[in-house]
């Protein structure tokens, strides 16, 4: 379903993603793990047509996101790591816009919006402006919105960030359900190793832009000779703490654009 | 089509919900209209140009349309900051449709703003020479709104963050306004100023409104509308191109 070959992305002299190759089969749940700034979000952005790769090739359902942007966009849904809601609109209106943009028929849109808002316990607040929501509620709304249409591939970029255990549980149950009943391929990133261990069929570990391990959770634990996935992860990526380089990568990108004529 | 509609509707909803902003954006035009209109009135009269309030009315309407259309285009930067832009960019809708929805939404908001200011002008004492021509003036308002909403989107797509905003304000929006003949007659200017004012698309919009509302103008209304149409098309193409190149 997803095929990535020798993918690379550089921002100026900074290499965010370095020669990454992997495959995700149809109906599989693939967890993409790595410390902050390892290149997870950049990879997702390239997979979802938001960024152009510097080198390498990507195929989603047999299509190149660069040359078949619209066809590819029709095939995936995404829950972003950082907020992407319109705060001036209500929860319901945010769902409506999403449904219209993804061509969900009117009746189904209403029905599913209602179901999902109830599932994520936002139904009572549906007519409130999103800017009045708490962080957790916004997060839940983003997730509910991501499930509004049924894509072939679902990207979840740290979906459980800032969620309480109840919502987290709700989310993973729902992810597993759509994966089993509708054969949705799921590509997720998370910092919670227990989640990855529980949900994912296969795991890829990325560090400093390079893919350092790939396989089932069990295989990775065996390969590193560790008991838990957390230990395996630490063994693979070391225990030094990284900068919040998701941010510095963003800054570098801005710099790169400012100075390398990206503006014109 | 439904994508264009929903994004257009979004701009409108956001506008209607920001009541303080609506009030705030009426303040500046009123200042120009009332202070300059009554303050410069006597001098203007003595120079034999008639009532300055009448003269400046279309200019102030043009100004409010200019400001709110450019700012709505630059709203792209807020959407980038707050993330909503991503949501639209990954949707299976062509970027062209998204850009058109936004631009039309911004233009509609600007026209509403223009109509509010028109109402204020009428209350303050603007008397159209021929009230039957008011719909034509409305047409000019729409043209100005589309031209500058497209310009706003083109600029908004090219900037990365809000830091460039002040720059755009001081070196683009204000010059467009002051060099448009909104505040002074375009005829009999020094050579250099005459040339610059003729390069400013807003000159033609305000001149067009003046010709239908007051019955006198610097250019012919036909020239006015042709220039606006051509510039509008060019800016829409540039805006759509720039928008299609956005990377997050």
Interface residues (C-beta under 8 A of the other chain):
Chain A: X45 X48 X49 X50 X51 X52 X70 X73 X74 X76 X78 X80 X82 X83 X84 X85 X86 X87 X88 X89 X93 X96 X97 X98 X100 X101 X102 X103 X129 X254 X257 X258 X263 X264
Chain B: X2 X3 X5 X6 X7 X10 X13 X14 X17 X18 X79 X82 X83 X84 X85 X86 X87 X88 X89 X90 X91 X92 X93 X94 X158 X159 X160 X161 X247 X248
